[in-house]
Amino acid sequence: MPASRPSDTPDLTRLVGLKLGNYRLERLIGRGRMGVVYLANDEALLRPTAIKLLSWTAADAQGQDPVRWFLGEARMVARINHPRVVQIYGAARQGDHCYIAMEYVVGRSAEALVANGRLTPELATDIFLQAAAALHAAHGSGIIHRDVKPANLLVGADGVTKLGDFGMALGSAELAVGNAHLRVGTPYYTAPEIWAGGKATASSDIYSLAATYFHLLTGRPPYPGPSVAAVEQEHLRAPIPDPRGIVPTLPASCAALIARALAKEPRERHESALVLLWEGRRVMQDLVAATGAPAAPAPHLEHAFTPVPPPEPRPPPTPAPELLRSALGFATRPFVDVAPADDALAAPSLAATRTGLLDLLLDETTFAVGLTGAPESGHAALARRIAADLGRERHVLALDLSTEAAGRTPLQRLSRAVGAVEESSEEASLDAIVERMGEERKRRRRPPVIVLEGIDARQPADPGVVRLVAAARWSRSFNVLLVGGPGLGAALAQAGLEGGPGAVPERTVAPLGREEIAAYVRGWIDATLAPRSPPVVLSRDALLLLALRTDGALERINCVAENMLVLAAAERRRTLSSWHAWAASDEERWATAATTAALPRRPEPWPPPEVADVIDACRRGAGMPPWPRIAGRGG
Amino acid sequence: MTDLAQIAKIPNVASAVLGDLAGGFYDAIRVADGESIAAVTGFISTSLVDAGEQLGLGPLGRVSLAGASRACIIAVVGGSVVTVSVEPPGSLPAVERALDTSSGARG
């Protein structure tokens, strides 16, 4: 039995003028199951304050100490500390009165608003979004609200909505000892599993919020049965109503959100209030797009953003190294990227990969795409090129996950990159990213793109990357371009991405074929030679050896081909021959070396027998006769 | 016309290289770097085949180049390219006639 049981229950509705601590009660403004609420004046801080006074009976307390229960609410809410949750100033007991002092929201409840008829979709969605943010914060603090309904959403005069009345809420301790199965809440908004005697969970709060959203959108709850029993049966068994049956102009995304959040099975609902929030933002985008009206104020989460700079244009071409300039007439440095020109990729397969990837990114049904390739295939460079191309129209944010991060997670690094104050938790970082991306989408009317390079596909992907992809899917605020080795989809699936290995469509940078290598090398040389310079010619055997040595891997081609030019330049020759292709390093770039003294020297005669054998093998593969043995013919 | 041994017997022919329009290298007589010559003359021939078509010359047969120290005949026969180096350059017309006679004789 409760340790502190008052002898008589006083009439709590007649306490105007009473002073509790610093608070002078001024006006009764509400009554609830657990007590009454007064508007009071904080005589120390001179601000209006809501004072919630406990009234209880043994039945209300359900076998628990009501004072502890009451103060528990205050402690729970106090630890949420979120701008969309009604703030707790303090809690105390004075005589027979237990009270909580809390933030007074000047405005009306969503229940009062909807009593005059359904809200505009924009306003209903705005309230919903803010409530989802509050609910996410509560869940993040281990608290299940258990009574989400229009009456508990307080809409301020400034448009700010706050989630209040955590009187029924349970913290993690209570959830652990088994109180979560007690059915509380308001019938119209109570989840099926609670009706069935199951435990309250974050998912049941999501259901209640979706039912509330339905009510705000349509002017009636989803299951408006004539009795509690009828309402219960509808929650348990009736088909999920489509709000477009009442408001036909609602976007399909809105109906889809409602359908998912009101699923009978908790596992079929949104996995968290954060995911619900993201999908809600997408609905808001659709509403704004449909009406052309400015968006209702987004639920600001008080992230301090700094402006994101516009995407950097492609850097100017690098001047040609001295040897290539003076000996061969190069104006700019060749083989430093995946293509010599802005508008075209010399290798058709690269161009096709780029086009396919851009098509995927422009497809509104795609939220994330992968660009994969073997090491040195050039997929990372191609990704940078694509990012630069996209940056002309969209906001692009690129992060290389293979670089040092000083202990920061990918999401924390991205959060910093978008200009948000560094967040301590993964979820807060992710939310900051999603919010920032949503703002960019609104600003440019195109979804921004986050490019994540250096994903190691040999092991399960970082959970933060999976969350980011899921956020892209649900928020539709941005696209993700994932860049890594083959097997990227499997790595994401292993880390828990919904939809399996095929959830993120991939394009792979394949090794270049022999003729593609030829076109690629010629393309670079032609584009970087100074105007009116004589051509530099690539011999057929040089091409065959180049293909052999590089396996068509673009980064290796770049290295070997440039070194071939360096060797030829040192010999003052304009023809790249099999000697150059054989001797050029595939590891270090010679173009920027301080001296050419250490360059290899061509043996005479060329080729020696062991090299001729290799060339013959290459020639056989290309359908050519063997290298001519001309030693006995005066050659 | 593509028999380098016969071509090499023509007076004042310093060397000869057999290649193709793609720059492939197939044979050489009296030259150390036939590969590079085949690459260059393959490149030139390909460019001139295009130019000849633009000028209405019909299929390209031969191009002669003369420098101060040496002359060169590039003959295109089907897909093959024969490069004949001539020394001194003043003997270029005689070598051209010999090549014509040689190819005409083989008919």
HADDOCK unambig.tbl for C-alpha pairs under 7 A between the chains (distance, minus, plus):
assign (segid A and resid 537 and name CA) (segid B and resid 39 and name CA) 6.74 0.50 0.50
assign (segid A and resid 537 and name CA) (segid B and resid 40 and name CA) 6.44 0.50 0.50
assign (segid A and resid 538 and name CA) (segid B and resid 39 and name CA) 6.73 0.50 0.50
assign (segid A and resid 539 and name CA) (segid B and resid 23 and name CA) 5.87 0.50 0.50
assign (segid A and resid 539 and name CA) (segid B and resid 24 and name CA) 6.97 0.50 0.50
assign (segid A and resid 539 and name CA) (segid B and resid 35 and name CA) 6.90 0.50 0.50
assign (segid A and resid 539 and name CA) (segid B and resid 36 and name CA) 6.52 0.50 0.50
assign (segid A and resid 539 and name CA) (segid B and resid 39 and name CA) 4.75 0.50 0.50
assign (segid A and resid 540 and name CA) (segid B and resid 23 and name CA) 5.59 0.50 0.50
assign (segid A and resid 540 and name CA) (segid B and resid 24 and name CA) 5.08 0.50 0.50
assign (segid A and resid 540 and name CA) (segid B and resid 39 and name CA) 6.90 0.50 0.50
assign (segid A and resid 575 and name CA) (segid B and resid 36 and name CA) 6.12 0.50 0.50
assign (segid A and resid 577 and name CA) (segid B and resid 35 and name CA) 6.97 0.50 0.50
assign (segid A and resid 577 and name CA) (segid B and resid 36 and name CA) 6.27 0.50 0.50
assign (segid A and resid 627 and name CA) (segid B and resid 26 and name CA) 6.74 0.50 0.50
assign (segid A and resid 628 and name CA) (segid B and resid 26 and name CA) 5.92 0.50 0.50
assign (segid A and resid 628 and name CA) (segid B and resid 27 and name CA) 5.36 0.50 0.50
assign (segid A and resid 630 and name CA) (segid B and resid 28 and name CA) 6.59 0.50 0.50
assign (segid A and resid 630 and name CA) (segid B and resid 29 and name CA) 6.98 0.50 0.50
assign (segid A and resid 633 and name CA) (segid B and resid 29 and name CA) 5.85 0.50 0.50
assign (segid A and resid 633 and name CA) (segid B and resid 30 and name CA) 6.72 0.50 0.50
assign (segid A and resid 634 and name CA) (segid B and resid 29 and name CA) 6.00 0.50 0.50
assign (segid A and resid 634 and name CA) (segid B and resid 30 and name CA) 4.50 0.50 0.50
assign (segid A and resid 635 and name CA) (segid B and resid 28 and name CA) 6.72 0.50 0.50
assign (segid A and resid 635 and name CA) (segid B and resid 29 and name CA) 5.27 0.50 0.50
assign (segid A and resid 635 and name CA) (segid B and resid 30 and name CA) 4.01 0.50 0.50
assign (segid A and resid 635 and name CA) (segid B and resid 31 and name CA) 4.55 0.50 0.50
assign (segid A and resid 635 and name CA) (segid B and resid 32 and name CA) 5.23 0.50 0.50
